[in-house]
Amino acid sequence: MSLSKKIRQLGLLTISLMIMACVSIPPEAPELSAQLGNRISAIEQSNLTLLTRYFDRKKQDIDEFIQHEWVPEFANQFFVEPAIAQVWDQVVATGNKPDRLKFILKTSPTLQQTINQKRAELIQPLEILEQRIEAKLTADFAQAKAINNSITGFLLSASKVVENRDRYLEMVGVSSDEFTQLIDSTDAIVADLLQKSQEIEEKVANGEKYLRKINELRNSI
């Protein structure tokens, strides 16, 4: 069951209890509300921190893929271009070091720009996915906090305070299936991209598959 559904259920429970209640609020009720509110805030911050660290790790994985897989293949393709290969062969044949340096300085900006573009192409969808998951988490917790603000209005029996507190905490728990599935799906998509391949066609296909899958996941939120 998703976190949103759990929160909606808690909201309905809140309304039902307020309608059905017919006794005075015990002194334990405010304490229950404060404990639950603190717990919700702590869990929210913990999950947001873990989310940031998780996506930082995924971005590092993408950088390693670019450095160890994509850049070497791109360099090979770049230097086999007829015009580039011809000039480079001439520079090497002359043995002129200033000419070599001039060639490197002239081609480096183009190489770096292409590398930067590729990194942005792979990283940007991941960043958008992170932002959407974070926004969803924040919205769900905001709803949970709003519901918690009405808990002090519950007409609770003093003997049921602990029992009800644990039940409410469980109902607004953040270990939702929906959030877990998003993280698992992101893991699987990045793992597929990081798989080593020998053929350039396969590497290109893996990159296209990554972009398609990560965008599909992003758009599902």
Biotite code that builds the C-alpha atoms (Angstrom):
import biotite.structure as struc

atoms = struc.array([
    struc.Atom([0.000, 0.000, 0.000], chain_id="A", res_id=1, res_name="MET", atom_name="CA", element="C"),
    struc.Atom([1.388, 3.427, -0.964], chain_id="A", res_id=2, res_name="SER", atom_name="CA", element="C"),
    struc.Atom([2.219, 6.122, 1.570], chain_id="A", res_id=3, res_name="LEU", atom_name="CA", element="C"),
    struc.Atom([-0.455, 8.377, 0.061], chain_id="A", res_id=4, res_name="SER", atom_name="CA", element="C"),
    struc.Atom([-3.122, 5.732, 0.595], chain_id="A", res_id=5, res_name="LYS", atom_name="CA", element="C"),
    struc.Atom([-1.963, 5.188, 4.177], chain_id="A", res_id=6, res_name="LYS", atom_name="CA", element="C"),
    struc.Atom([-2.211, 8.896, 4.874], chain_id="A", res_id=7, res_name="ILE", atom_name="CA", element="C"),
    struc.Atom([-5.684, 9.102, 3.325], chain_id="A", res_id=8, res_name="ARG", atom_name="CA", element="C"),
    struc.Atom([-6.775, 6.195, 5.510], chain_id="A", res_id=9, res_name="GLN", atom_name="CA", element="C"),
    struc.Atom([-5.418, 7.951, 8.581], chain_id="A", res_id=10, res_name="LEU", atom_name="CA", element="C"),
    struc.Atom([-7.333, 11.061, 7.604], chain_id="A", res_id=11, res_name="GLY", atom_name="CA", element="C"),
    struc.Atom([-10.572, 9.097, 7.364], chain_id="A", res_id=12, res_name="LEU", atom_name="CA", element="C"),
    struc.Atom([-9.802, 7.484, 10.717], chain_id="A", res_id=13, res_name="LEU", atom_name="CA", element="C"),
    struc.Atom([-9.269, 10.914, 12.243], chain_id="A", res_id=14, res_name="THR", atom_name="CA", element="C"),
    struc.Atom([-12.625, 12.175, 11.027], chain_id="A", res_id=15, res_name="ILE", atom_name="CA", element="C"),
    struc.Atom([-14.388, 9.023, 12.192], chain_id="A", res_id=16, res_name="SER", atom_name="CA", element="C"),
    struc.Atom([-12.906, 9.222, 15.683], chain_id="A", res_id=17, res_name="LEU", atom_name="CA", element="C"),
    struc.Atom([-13.774, 12.893, 16.015], chain_id="A", res_id=18, res_name="MET", atom_name="CA", element="C"),
    struc.Atom([-17.375, 12.196, 15.009], chain_id="A", res_id=19, res_name="ILE", atom_name="CA", element="C"),
    struc.Atom([-17.720, 9.150, 17.249], chain_id="A", res_id=20, res_name="MET", atom_name="CA", element="C"),
    struc.Atom([-15.978, 10.609, 20.299], chain_id="A", res_id=21, res_name="ALA", atom_name="CA", element="C"),
    struc.Atom([-18.165, 11.482, 23.252], chain_id="A", res_id=22, res_name="CYS", atom_name="CA", element="C"),
    struc.Atom([-15.755, 11.817, 26.169], chain_id="A", res_id=23, res_name="VAL", atom_name="CA", element="C"),
    struc.Atom([-13.257, 14.495, 27.199], chain_id="A", res_id=24, res_name="SER", atom_name="CA", element="C"),
    struc.Atom([-9.665, 14.531, 25.900], chain_id="A", res_id=25, res_name="ILE", atom_name="CA", element="C"),
    struc.Atom([-7.311, 12.834, 28.374], chain_id="A", res_id=26, res_name="PRO", atom_name="CA", element="C"),
    struc.Atom([-4.052, 14.602, 29.338], chain_id="A", res_id=27, res_name="PRO", atom_name="CA", element="C"),
    struc.Atom([-2.055, 11.964, 27.445], chain_id="A", res_id=28, res_name="GLU", atom_name="CA", element="C"),
    struc.Atom([-3.490, 13.029, 24.063], chain_id="A", res_id=29, res_name="ALA", atom_name="CA", element="C"),
    struc.Atom([-1.281, 16.136, 23.556], chain_id="A", res_id=30, res_name="PRO", atom_name="CA", element="C"),
    struc.Atom([1.791, 14.062, 24.398], chain_id="A", res_id=31, res_name="GLU", atom_name="CA", element="C"),
    struc.Atom([0.743, 11.488, 21.833], chain_id="A", res_id=32, res_name="LEU", atom_name="CA", element="C"),
    struc.Atom([0.404, 14.184, 19.195], chain_id="A", res_id=33, res_name="SER", atom_name="CA", element="C"),
    struc.Atom([3.806, 15.699, 20.019], chain_id="A", res_id=34, res_name="ALA", atom_name="CA", element="C"),
    struc.Atom([5.541, 12.313, 19.947], chain_id="A", res_id=35, res_name="GLN", atom_name="CA", element="C"),
    struc.Atom([3.981, 11.424, 16.627], chain_id="A", res_id=36, res_name="LEU", atom_name="CA", element="C"),
    struc.Atom([4.791, 14.839, 15.150], chain_id="A", res_id=37, res_name="GLY", atom_name="CA", element="C"),
    struc.Atom([8.435, 14.571, 16.182], chain_id="A", res_id=38, res_name="ASN", atom_name="CA", element="C"),
    struc.Atom([8.641, 11.050, 14.815], chain_id="A", res_id=39, res_name="ARG", atom_name="CA", element="C"),
    struc.Atom([7.174, 12.084, 11.468], chain_id="A", res_id=40, res_name="ILE", atom_name="CA", element="C"),
    struc.Atom([9.628, 14.999, 11.135], chain_id="A", res_id=41, res_name="SER", atom_name="CA", element="C"),
    struc.Atom([12.608, 12.825, 12.071], chain_id="A", res_id=42, res_name="ALA", atom_name="CA", element="C"),
    struc.Atom([11.654, 10.102, 9.603], chain_id="A", res_id=43, res_name="ILE", atom_name="CA", element="C"),
    struc.Atom([11.082, 12.677, 6.864], chain_id="A", res_id=44, res_name="GLU", atom_name="CA", element="C"),
    struc.Atom([14.530, 14.230, 7.334], chain_id="A", res_id=45, res_name="GLN", atom_name="CA", element="C"),
    struc.Atom([16.177, 10.818, 7.497], chain_id="A", res_id=46, res_name="SER", atom_name="CA", element="C"),
    struc.Atom([14.592, 9.703, 4.243], chain_id="A", res_id=47, res_name="ASN", atom_name="CA", element="C"),
    struc.Atom([15.412, 12.944, 2.441], chain_id="A", res_id=48, res_name="LEU", atom_name="CA", element="C"),
    struc.Atom([19.052, 12.602, 3.520], chain_id="A", res_id=49, res_name="THR", atom_name="CA", element="C"),
    struc.Atom([19.190, 8.997, 2.355], chain_id="A", res_id=50, res_name="LEU", atom_name="CA", element="C"),
    struc.Atom([17.554, 9.986, -0.929], chain_id="A", res_id=51, res_name="LEU", atom_name="CA", element="C"),
    struc.Atom([20.208, 12.649, -1.582], chain_id="A", res_id=52, res_name="THR", atom_name="CA", element="C"),
    struc.Atom([23.050, 10.250, -0.783], chain_id="A", res_id=53, res_name="ARG", atom_name="CA", element="C"),
    struc.Atom([21.522, 7.544, -2.939], chain_id="A", res_id=54, res_name="TYR", atom_name="CA", element="C"),
    struc.Atom([21.266, 9.754, -6.017], chain_id="A", res_id=55, res_name="PHE", atom_name="CA", element="C"),
    struc.Atom([24.770, 11.161, -5.396], chain_id="A", res_id=56, res_name="ASP", atom_name="CA", element="C"),
    struc.Atom([26.024, 7.572, -5.655], chain_id="A", res_id=57, res_name="ARG", atom_name="CA", element="C"),
    struc.Atom([24.066, 7.014, -8.872], chain_id="A", res_id=58, res_name="LYS", atom_name="CA", element="C"),
    struc.Atom([25.605, 10.167, -10.376], chain_id="A", res_id=59, res_name="LYS", atom_name="CA", element="C"),
    struc.Atom([29.058, 8.878, -9.450], chain_id="A", res_id=60, res_name="GLN", atom_name="CA", element="C"),
    struc.Atom([28.200, 5.643, -11.242], chain_id="A", res_id=61, res_name="ASP", atom_name="CA", element="C"),
    struc.Atom([27.280, 7.628, -14.356], chain_id="A", res_id=62, res_name="ILE", atom_name="CA", element="C"),
    struc.Atom([30.553, 9.595, -14.175], chain_id="A", res_id=63, res_name="ASP", atom_name="CA", element="C"),
    struc.Atom([32.526, 6.352, -13.910], chain_id="A", res_id=64, res_name="GLU", atom_name="CA", element="C"),
    struc.Atom([30.654, 4.937, -16.900], chain_id="A", res_id=65, res_name="PHE", atom_name="CA", element="C"),
    struc.Atom([31.486, 8.026, -18.963], chain_id="A", res_id=66, res_name="ILE", atom_name="CA", element="C"),
    struc.Atom([35.142, 7.983, -17.926], chain_id="A", res_id=67, res_name="GLN", atom_name="CA", element="C"),
    struc.Atom([35.846, 4.275, -18.326], chain_id="A", res_id=68, res_name="HIS", atom_name="CA", element="C"),
    struc.Atom([33.382, 3.204, -21.016], chain_id="A", res_id=69, res_name="GLU", atom_name="CA", element="C"),
    struc.Atom([32.118, 6.080, -23.098], chain_id="A", res_id=70, res_name="TRP", atom_name="CA", element="C"),
    struc.Atom([35.156, 8.403, -23.357], chain_id="A", res_id=71, res_name="VAL", atom_name="CA", element="C"),
    struc.Atom([37.604, 5.731, -24.623], chain_id="A", res_id=72, res_name="PRO", atom_name="CA", element="C"),
    struc.Atom([35.158, 4.648, -27.312], chain_id="A", res_id=73, res_name="GLU", atom_name="CA", element="C"),
    struc.Atom([34.368, 8.244, -28.236], chain_id="A", res_id=74, res_name="PHE", atom_name="CA", element="C"),
    struc.Atom([38.083, 9.047, -28.532], chain_id="A", res_id=75, res_name="ALA", atom_name="CA", element="C"),
    struc.Atom([38.598, 6.054, -30.812], chain_id="A", res_id=76, res_name="ASN", atom_name="CA", element="C"),
    struc.Atom([35.773, 7.181, -33.060], chain_id="A", res_id=77, res_name="GLN", atom_name="CA", element="C"),
    struc.Atom([36.980, 10.784, -33.016], chain_id="A", res_id=78, res_name="PHE", atom_name="CA", element="C"),
    struc.Atom([40.521, 9.998, -34.134], chain_id="A", res_id=79, res_name="PHE", atom_name="CA", element="C"),
    struc.Atom([39.449, 7.694, -36.954], chain_id="A", res_id=80, res_name="VAL", atom_name="CA", element="C"),
    struc.Atom([37.601, 10.545, -38.647], chain_id="A", res_id=81, res_name="GLU", atom_name="CA", element="C"),
    struc.Atom([39.451, 10.928, -41.968], chain_id="A", res_id=82, res_name="PRO", atom_name="CA", element="C"),
    struc.Atom([40.200, 14.641, -41.594], chain_id="A", res_id=83, res_name="ALA", atom_name="CA", element="C"),
    struc.Atom([41.352, 14.297, -37.971], chain_id="A", res_id=84, res_name="ILE", atom_name="CA", element="C"),
    struc.Atom([43.356, 11.135, -38.641], chain_id="A", res_id=85, res_name="ALA", atom_name="CA", element="C"),
    struc.Atom([45.150, 12.705, -41.595], chain_id="A", res_id=86, res_name="GLN", atom_name="CA", element="C"),
    struc.Atom([46.246, 15.786, -39.650], chain_id="A", res_id=87, res_name="VAL", atom_name="CA", element="C"),
    struc.Atom([47.301, 13.727, -36.635], chain_id="A", res_id=88, res_name="TRP", atom_name="CA", element="C"),
    struc.Atom([49.342, 11.337, -38.783], chain_id="A", res_id=89, res_name="ASP", atom_name="CA", element="C"),
    struc.Atom([51.130, 14.285, -40.355], chain_id="A", res_id=90, res_name="GLN", atom_name="CA", element="C"),
    struc.Atom([51.887, 15.806, -36.952], chain_id="A", res_id=91, res_name="VAL", atom_name="CA", element="C"),
    struc.Atom([53.234, 12.505, -35.650], chain_id="A", res_id=92, res_name="VAL", atom_name="CA", element="C"),
    struc.Atom([55.303, 11.945, -38.790], chain_id="A", res_id=93, res_name="ALA", atom_name="CA", element="C"),
    struc.Atom([57.039, 15.313, -38.524], chain_id="A", res_id=94, res_name="THR", atom_name="CA", element="C"),
    struc.Atom([57.926, 14.737, -34.878], chain_id="A", res_id=95, res_name="GLY", atom_name="CA", element="C"),
    struc.Atom([57.347, 18.416, -34.219], chain_id="A", res_id=96, res_name="ASN", atom_name="CA", element="C"),
    struc.Atom([56.360, 18.826, -30.552], chain_id="A", res_id=97, res_name="LYS", atom_name="CA", element="C"),
    struc.Atom([54.917, 22.366, -30.947], chain_id="A", res_id=98, res_name="PRO", atom_name="CA", element="C"),
    struc.Atom([52.663, 21.055, -33.715], chain_id="A", res_id=99, res_name="ASP", atom_name="CA", element="C"),
    struc.Atom([51.499, 18.197, -31.480], chain_id="A", res_id=100, res_name="ARG", atom_name="CA", element="C"),
    struc.Atom([50.711, 20.620, -28.683], chain_id="A", res_id=101, res_name="LEU", atom_name="CA", element="C"),
    struc.Atom([48.884, 22.917, -31.081], chain_id="A", res_id=102, res_name="LYS", atom_name="CA", element="C"),
    struc.Atom([46.802, 19.996, -32.365], chain_id="A", res_id=103, res_name="PHE", atom_name="CA", element="C"),
    struc.Atom([45.910, 18.879, -28.843], chain_id="A", res_id=104, res_name="ILE", atom_name="CA", element="C"),
    struc.Atom([44.987, 22.396, -27.748], chain_id="A", res_id=105, res_name="LEU", atom_name="CA", element="C"),
    struc.Atom([42.827, 22.843, -30.834], chain_id="A", res_id=106, res_name="LYS", atom_name="CA", element="C"),
    struc.Atom([40.914, 19.578, -30.479], chain_id="A", res_id=107, res_name="THR", atom_name="CA", element="C"),
    struc.Atom([40.607, 19.498, -26.679], chain_id="A", res_id=108, res_name="SER", atom_name="CA", element="C"),
    struc.Atom([37.727, 22.023, -26.396], chain_id="A", res_id=109, res_name="PRO", atom_name="CA", element="C"),
    struc.Atom([35.669, 20.031, -28.894], chain_id="A", res_id=110, res_name="THR", atom_name="CA", element="C"),
    struc.Atom([36.366, 16.794, -27.050], chain_id="A", res_id=111, res_name="LEU", atom_name="CA", element="C"),
    struc.Atom([35.550, 18.288, -23.650], chain_id="A", res_id=112, res_name="GLN", atom_name="CA", element="C"),
    struc.Atom([32.369, 19.924, -24.908], chain_id="A", res_id=113, res_name="GLN", atom_name="CA", element="C"),
    struc.Atom([31.114, 16.629, -26.310], chain_id="A", res_id=114, res_name="THR", atom_name="CA", element="C"),
    struc.Atom([31.963, 14.831, -23.058], chain_id="A", res_id=115, res_name="ILE", atom_name="CA", element="C"),
    struc.Atom([30.125, 17.491, -21.043], chain_id="A", res_id=116, res_name="ASN", atom_name="CA", element="C"),
    struc.Atom([27.096, 17.213, -23.307], chain_id="A", res_id=117, res_name="GLN", atom_name="CA", element="C"),
    struc.Atom([27.015, 13.444, -22.864], chain_id="A", res_id=118, res_name="LYS", atom_name="CA", element="C"),
    struc.Atom([27.255, 13.769, -19.094], chain_id="A", res_id=119, res_name="ARG", atom_name="CA", element="C"),
    struc.Atom([24.396, 16.276, -19.032], chain_id="A", res_id=120, res_name="ALA", atom_name="CA", element="C"),
    struc.Atom([22.345, 13.982, -21.252], chain_id="A", res_id=121, res_name="GLU", atom_name="CA", element="C"),
    struc.Atom([22.732, 11.080, -18.809], chain_id="A", res_id=122, res_name="LEU", atom_name="CA", element="C"),
    struc.Atom([22.673, 13.004, -15.518], chain_id="A", res_id=123, res_name="ILE", atom_name="CA", element="C"),
    struc.Atom([19.799, 15.416, -16.143], chain_id="A", res_id=124, res_name="GLN", atom_name="CA", element="C"),
    struc.Atom([17.020, 12.774, -16.242], chain_id="A", res_id=125, res_name="PRO", atom_name="CA", element="C"),
    struc.Atom([18.418, 11.315, -13.019], chain_id="A", res_id=126, res_name="LEU", atom_name="CA", element="C"),
    struc.Atom([18.323, 14.740, -11.346], chain_id="A", res_id=127, res_name="GLU", atom_name="CA", element="C"),
    struc.Atom([14.738, 15.337, -12.462], chain_id="A", res_id=128, res_name="ILE", atom_name="CA", element="C"),
    struc.Atom([13.764, 11.915, -11.112], chain_id="A", res_id=129, res_name="LEU", atom_name="CA", element="C"),
    struc.Atom([15.404, 12.771, -7.780], chain_id="A", res_id=130, res_name="GLU", atom_name="CA", element="C"),
    struc.Atom([13.516, 16.080, -7.615], chain_id="A", res_id=131, res_name="GLN", atom_name="CA", element="C"),
    struc.Atom([10.193, 14.398, -8.298], chain_id="A", res_id=132, res_name="ARG", atom_name="CA", element="C"),
    struc.Atom([10.712, 11.680, -5.694], chain_id="A", res_id=133, res_name="ILE", atom_name="CA", element="C"),
    struc.Atom([11.806, 14.314, -3.165], chain_id="A", res_id=134, res_name="GLU", atom_name="CA", element="C"),
    struc.Atom([8.747, 16.449, -3.944], chain_id="A", res_id=135, res_name="ALA", atom_name="CA", element="C"),
    struc.Atom([6.483, 13.434, -3.541], chain_id="A", res_id=136, res_name="LYS", atom_name="CA", element="C"),
    struc.Atom([8.064, 12.504, -0.223], chain_id="A", res_id=137, res_name="LEU", atom_name="CA", element="C"),
    struc.Atom([7.775, 16.067, 1.055], chain_id="A", res_id=138, res_name="THR", atom_name="CA", element="C"),
    struc.Atom([4.139, 16.317, -0.015], chain_id="A", res_id=139, res_name="ALA", atom_name="CA", element="C"),
    struc.Atom([3.244, 12.989, 1.609], chain_id="A", res_id=140, res_name="ASP", atom_name="CA", element="C"),
    struc.Atom([4.906, 13.960, 4.869], chain_id="A", res_id=141, res_name="PHE", atom_name="CA", element="C"),
    struc.Atom([3.252, 17.388, 4.800], chain_id="A", res_id=142, res_name="ALA", atom_name="CA", element="C"),
    struc.Atom([-0.080, 15.626, 4.569], chain_id="A", res_id=143, res_name="GLN", atom_name="CA", element="C"),
    struc.Atom([0.871, 13.330, 7.440], chain_id="A", res_id=144, res_name="ALA", atom_name="CA", element="C"),
    struc.Atom([1.838, 16.346, 9.563], chain_id="A", res_id=145, res_name="LYS", atom_name="CA", element="C"),
    struc.Atom([-1.436, 18.083, 8.767], chain_id="A", res_id=146, res_name="ALA", atom_name="CA", element="C"),
    struc.Atom([-3.361, 15.011, 9.859], chain_id="A", res_id=147, res_name="ILE", atom_name="CA", element="C"),
    struc.Atom([-1.276, 14.784, 13.012], chain_id="A", res_id=148, res_name="ASN", atom_name="CA", element="C"),
    struc.Atom([-2.301, 18.319, 13.959], chain_id="A", res_id=149, res_name="ASN", atom_name="CA", element="C"),
    struc.Atom([-5.825, 17.051, 14.450], chain_id="A", res_id=150, res_name="SER", atom_name="CA", element="C"),
    struc.Atom([-4.816, 14.145, 16.688], chain_id="A", res_id=151, res_name="ILE", atom_name="CA", element="C"),
    struc.Atom([-5.146, 16.307, 19.807], chain_id="A", res_id=152, res_name="THR", atom_name="CA", element="C"),
    struc.Atom([-8.827, 16.475, 18.970], chain_id="A", res_id=153, res_name="GLY", atom_name="CA", element="C"),
    struc.Atom([-9.192, 12.726, 19.289], chain_id="A", res_id=154, res_name="PHE", atom_name="CA", element="C"),
    struc.Atom([-11.181, 11.652, 22.301], chain_id="A", res_id=155, res_name="LEU", atom_name="CA", element="C"),
    struc.Atom([-8.852, 8.934, 23.524], chain_id="A", res_id=156, res_name="LEU", atom_name="CA", element="C"),
    struc.Atom([-9.084, 6.576, 26.417], chain_id="A", res_id=157, res_name="SER", atom_name="CA", element="C"),
    struc.Atom([-6.003, 6.927, 28.637], chain_id="A", res_id=158, res_name="ALA", atom_name="CA", element="C"),
    struc.Atom([-5.462, 3.186, 28.633], chain_id="A", res_id=159, res_name="SER", atom_name="CA", element="C"),
    struc.Atom([-5.344, 3.167, 24.824], chain_id="A", res_id=160, res_name="LYS", atom_name="CA", element="C"),
    struc.Atom([-2.781, 5.941, 24.326], chain_id="A", res_id=161, res_name="VAL", atom_name="CA", element="C"),
    struc.Atom([0.242, 3.711, 23.668], chain_id="A", res_id=162, res_name="VAL", atom_name="CA", element="C"),
    struc.Atom([-1.741, 1.295, 21.545], chain_id="A", res_id=163, res_name="GLU", atom_name="CA", element="C"),
    struc.Atom([-3.159, 4.076, 19.382], chain_id="A", res_id=164, res_name="ASN", atom_name="CA", element="C"),
    struc.Atom([0.203, 5.849, 19.118], chain_id="A", res_id=165, res_name="ARG", atom_name="CA", element="C"),
    struc.Atom([1.906, 2.735, 17.714], chain_id="A", res_id=166, res_name="ASP", atom_name="CA", element="C"),
    struc.Atom([-0.949, 2.160, 15.317], chain_id="A", res_id=167, res_name="ARG", atom_name="CA", element="C"),
    struc.Atom([-0.796, 5.726, 13.989], chain_id="A", res_id=168, res_name="TYR", atom_name="CA", element="C"),
    struc.Atom([2.997, 5.572, 13.582], chain_id="A", res_id=169, res_name="LEU", atom_name="CA", element="C"),
    struc.Atom([2.666, 2.370, 11.605], chain_id="A", res_id=170, res_name="GLU", atom_name="CA", element="C"),
    struc.Atom([-0.015, 3.864, 9.383], chain_id="A", res_id=171, res_name="MET", atom_name="CA", element="C"),
    struc.Atom([2.131, 6.871, 8.423], chain_id="A", res_id=172, res_name="VAL", atom_name="CA", element="C"),
    struc.Atom([5.371, 4.871, 8.143], chain_id="A", res_id=173, res_name="GLY", atom_name="CA", element="C"),
    struc.Atom([7.670, 5.856, 5.280], chain_id="A", res_id=174, res_name="VAL", atom_name="CA", element="C"),
    struc.Atom([8.660, 2.344, 4.286], chain_id="A", res_id=175, res_name="SER", atom_name="CA", element="C"),
    struc.Atom([6.018, 2.469, 1.571], chain_id="A", res_id=176, res_name="SER", atom_name="CA", element="C"),
    struc.Atom([6.035, 0.008, -1.294], chain_id="A", res_id=177, res_name="ASP", atom_name="CA", element="C"),
    struc.Atom([5.784, 2.844, -3.799], chain_id="A", res_id=178, res_name="GLU", atom_name="CA", element="C"),
    struc.Atom([8.940, 4.614, -2.600], chain_id="A", res_id=179, res_name="PHE", atom_name="CA", element="C"),
    struc.Atom([10.865, 1.330, -2.417], chain_id="A", res_id=180, res_name="THR", atom_name="CA", element="C"),
    struc.Atom([9.824, 0.409, -5.952], chain_id="A", res_id=181, res_name="GLN", atom_name="CA", element="C"),
    struc.Atom([11.054, 3.756, -7.293], chain_id="A", res_id=182, res_name="LEU", atom_name="CA", element="C"),
    struc.Atom([14.482, 3.222, -5.720], chain_id="A", res_id=183, res_name="ILE", atom_name="CA", element="C"),
    struc.Atom([14.683, -0.396, -6.918], chain_id="A", res_id=184, res_name="ASP", atom_name="CA", element="C"),
    struc.Atom([13.725, 0.639, -10.453], chain_id="A", res_id=185, res_name="SER", atom_name="CA", element="C"),
    struc.Atom([16.372, 3.379, -10.500], chain_id="A", res_id=186, res_name="THR", atom_name="CA", element="C"),
    struc.Atom([18.978, 0.865, -9.317], chain_id="A", res_id=187, res_name="ASP", atom_name="CA", element="C"),
    struc.Atom([18.074, -1.569, -12.092], chain_id="A", res_id=188, res_name="ALA", atom_name="CA", element="C"),
    struc.Atom([18.137, 1.101, -14.816], chain_id="A", res_id=189, res_name="ILE", atom_name="CA", element="C"),
    struc.Atom([21.574, 2.443, -13.823], chain_id="A", res_id=190, res_name="VAL", atom_name="CA", element="C"),
    struc.Atom([22.932, -1.103, -13.388], chain_id="A", res_id=191, res_name="ALA", atom_name="CA", element="C"),
    struc.Atom([21.944, -1.940, -16.971], chain_id="A", res_id=192, res_name="ASP", atom_name="CA", element="C"),
    struc.Atom([23.825, 1.115, -18.234], chain_id="A", res_id=193, res_name="LEU", atom_name="CA", element="C"),
    struc.Atom([26.963, 0.154, -16.283], chain_id="A", res_id=194, res_name="LEU", atom_name="CA", element="C"),
    struc.Atom([27.156, -3.315, -17.828], chain_id="A", res_id=195, res_name="GLN", atom_name="CA", element="C"),
    struc.Atom([30.325, -3.613, -19.883], chain_id="A", res_id=196, res_name="LYS", atom_name="CA", element="C"),
    struc.Atom([29.879, -4.186, -23.606], chain_id="A", res_id=197, res_name="SER", atom_name="CA", element="C"),
    struc.Atom([32.380, -4.762, -26.391], chain_id="A", res_id=198, res_name="GLN", atom_name="CA", element="C"),
    struc.Atom([30.533, -3.439, -29.443], chain_id="A", res_id=199, res_name="GLU", atom_name="CA", element="C"),
    struc.Atom([29.963, 0.277, -30.013], chain_id="A", res_id=200, res_name="ILE", atom_name="CA", element="C"),
    struc.Atom([26.431, -0.467, -31.261], chain_id="A", res_id=201, res_name="GLU", atom_name="CA", element="C"),
    struc.Atom([25.644, -2.176, -27.968], chain_id="A", res_id=202, res_name="GLU", atom_name="CA", element="C"),
    struc.Atom([27.035, 0.755, -25.964], chain_id="A", res_id=203, res_name="LYS", atom_name="CA", element="C"),
    struc.Atom([24.898, 3.194, -27.942], chain_id="A", res_id=204, res_name="VAL", atom_name="CA", element="C"),
    struc.Atom([21.853, 0.972, -27.466], chain_id="A", res_id=205, res_name="ALA", atom_name="CA", element="C"),
    struc.Atom([22.501, 0.783, -23.715], chain_id="A", res_id=206, res_name="ASN", atom_name="CA", element="C"),
    struc.Atom([22.659, 4.569, -23.504], chain_id="A", res_id=207, res_name="GLY", atom_name="CA", element="C"),
    struc.Atom([19.404, 4.972, -25.418], chain_id="A", res_id=208, res_name="GLU", atom_name="CA", element="C"),
    struc.Atom([17.732, 2.307, -23.277], chain_id="A", res_id=209, res_name="LYS", atom_name="CA", element="C"),
    struc.Atom([18.897, 4.099, -20.110], chain_id="A", res_id=210, res_name="TYR", atom_name="CA", element="C"),
    struc.Atom([17.425, 7.417, -21.234], chain_id="A", res_id=211, res_name="LEU", atom_name="CA", element="C"),
    struc.Atom([14.152, 5.788, -22.260], chain_id="A", res_id=212, res_name="ARG", atom_name="CA", element="C"),
    struc.Atom([13.736, 3.856, -18.990], chain_id="A", res_id=213, res_name="LYS", atom_name="CA", element="C"),
    struc.Atom([14.790, 6.707, -16.669], chain_id="A", res_id=214, res_name="ILE", atom_name="CA", element="C"),
    struc.Atom([12.404, 9.097, -18.433], chain_id="A", res_id=215, res_name="ASN", atom_name="CA", element="C"),
    struc.Atom([9.569, 6.560, -18.227], chain_id="A", res_id=216, res_name="GLU", atom_name="CA", element="C"),
    struc.Atom([10.186, 6.185, -14.490], chain_id="A", res_id=217, res_name="LEU", atom_name="CA", element="C"),
    struc.Atom([10.355, 9.959, -14.031], chain_id="A", res_id=218, res_name="ARG", atom_name="CA", element="C"),
    struc.Atom([7.087, 10.462, -15.910], chain_id="A", res_id=219, res_name="ASN", atom_name="CA", element="C"),
    struc.Atom([5.358, 7.803, -13.819], chain_id="A", res_id=220, res_name="SER", atom_name="CA", element="C"),
    struc.Atom([5.617, 9.962, -10.684], chain_id="A", res_id=221, res_name="ILE", atom_name="CA", element="C"),
])
